[in-house]
Amino acid sequence: MLERLRKAGLRPTTARVSIVQAVEACAVPMTAEDVFRALMRRGISMGFGTAYRALSELTTAGLVARVLMDERHRPKFLYSKTLRREEVSLYAILQTEIPSTCDRT
């Protein structure tokens, strides 16, 4: 994990390492709020803004995948280890809504 972050040009901070671990441990796509809640359940304290910025950096570095989920009033991004728009569409068809928590984190 630490080496992957360094190769991507990112310093392996607690926030970045914890977020990658939470996203990789979850079998379903997660929103930023889901990731934040997973970190809180693990006892990792950070602000939501810090978590969101770290998700953005990890996405830009290619360590976390991000897909825009169509929302009527505001955009919502889903994060996963690997994620394609087709998977999001299929997931939306199979589930009435994205789960608010990931049981595996």
N, C-alpha and C positions, 0 to 999 in steps of 0.2 A: 504494500500500500504506500509506504513512505517513498519508495523508489519510483513508483508510478507518478506520484505527485511531483517529485523533483524532475523527472523526465519531461513532464508537461510544463515545467517552468514555474511551478507553484511551491511555495514554502508549506511544508506539512504541519499546518496549525491544528489545534484540537478541533476547531469547527470543521475544517475541510475533511479531516480524517473521519470524524464522527458522522458527518453527512454521507460520505461515500459508503461507510459501513452500513448505515441505516437504509440507504437506497438499495444497496446490493442484497441486503437481508430480506427485503420485501418482495414477495412473489407477484404483487400487483403494482400498477403505476400509482404514484403518490403525488399529491399536491404539495406545494411548499408548506402549507399548514400541517399536512400529515407528517412531513419530515420533521417540522418543528416539534410537534407533539411526541413523536417517537424519541427525539432527543431528550425532551423533558422526562419521559417515562424512564429513560436510561440514567437520569440524574445529571445530565449534561446541561449546564445553565449557560444560555446565551440569548441575546435579543433576537427577535424575529428578523429585524433588518440585517443583522450579521448572518443569520442562516440564509436569508434570501440572496444576499451578495455572494456568499460562498457557493450557493447553488448556481448562480450566474457564472461565476469564475470556473467552476467545475464543468459546466456545460460548454463554455467557450473552449476549454482545454480538451474537450472530448472524453472526459472521464464519467460524465453523467449525460444521459440523453434527455432531451426536452421536446415535447410536442404540444402544440396549442390545441386544447380541447374547445370545440365550438361552444360558446356560451351566448345567450341572447343579450345580456346586459353588460357583461364585462368579460374580458378574456381570462381563461384559466389554463395554466400550464400544468402538464403532468410530467413527472420525472421518473426515470427508471434506469437500470443498468444499460439496457438496450431497449429501444422503443421505436416503433414505426407508426406512422399515421394509421395504417391499416389495423394495427393491433388496438389502437385507441378506439377506432370506429367499431370494431368487433366487440371490444370490451363494453362500450356504451350500449350496444344492442343487447348483450347478454345480461347486463346489470342495469337496474333502473337508475342507480347513481354510483358514483365513485365512493368506495368505503372511506370513512373518515379516519380510520386508523389501520395500521398494518399489524396483524396479530403476531407476526414473526419477529418484530423489532423489539 
